[in-house]
Amino acid sequence: MTDPLNRLLHIMARLRDPLHGCEWDCAQSFATIAPYTIEEAYEVADAIERDDMAALKDELGDLLLQVVFHARMAEELGHFNFADVAAAISTKMETRHPHIFDNTTKKMEPREVRWENLKESERSAKGATRALDGVAMALPALMRAEKLQKRAARVGFDWPDVSGPADKVREELQELAEAESADHRAEEAGDLLFAAVNLVRKSGVAPEDALRAANLKFERRFRAMEELATMRNQQFSSLTLDEQEALWQAVKASEPRIAP
């Protein structure tokens, strides 16, 4: 391992020292650190989205610290250490890329087929017996919905085209409108979102990417609305909904149109 990595591993060992370490670090567990791990992964994605390379370097360091933290706690419990983690992922990458690391492997097999076959073999080796086994519960709900649908599709449980999921979205919209109790509305709202993910997926679009882009577009337009109101000496929050909608349409009209 490189000197910087050895230094980081040594720092974590010192922080976790039961006699001379940091009280906060020593008190942590896998469960308490997991939320920070997820947060750091999102901050890495945010730095990439903003094309901020200085921030990306910092955020990757923060994410690496999370890996080191978990590995150190596992080592203290006698399960595995950081070297084991690095060795395992190295082996996995070589196994998943036989066309690169194994000269005897046929290179004509499509990447998607090869990748899914290898992952299926890995899941079977871990004891997975059902199509949906191994889809992590901790995934963001939108991403998990897509993964569940893709797994089901691999065993034939899928609409042949977009008309099926489109009809399902309309059906769920109606059922949500007709729901009377809070619990029923919550259930139908979930069904509607799940159906929408299915429709987007069948349209050949990654739902997570689509929603992220929609969030950014809404944020950009909303900020522009506020700025336009300020330029007109208006207090945005004091405007009527119709007046706010007029600002929205003005901002929308000022943006370049995407070719159909």
Secondary structure as GFF3:
##gff-version 3
##sequence-region A 1 260
A	DSSP	alpha_helix	3	15	.	.	.	ID=ss1
A	DSSP	alpha_helix	23	27	.	.	.	ID=ss2
A	DSSP	alpha_helix	30	49	.	.	.	ID=ss3
A	DSSP	alpha_helix	53	76	.	.	.	ID=ss4
A	DSSP	alpha_helix	82	96	.	.	.	ID=ss5
A	DSSP	alpha_helix	98	101	.	.	.	ID=ss6
A	DSSP	alpha_helix	111	125	.	.	.	ID=ss7
A	DSSP	alpha_helix	141	154	.	.	.	ID=ss8
A	DSSP	alpha_helix	163	178	.	.	.	ID=ss9
A	DSSP	alpha_helix	182	202	.	.	.	ID=ss10
A	DSSP	alpha_helix	207	231	.	.	.	ID=ss11
A	DSSP	three_ten_helix	236	238	.	.	.	ID=ss12
A	DSSP	alpha_helix	241	254	.	.	.	ID=ss13
###
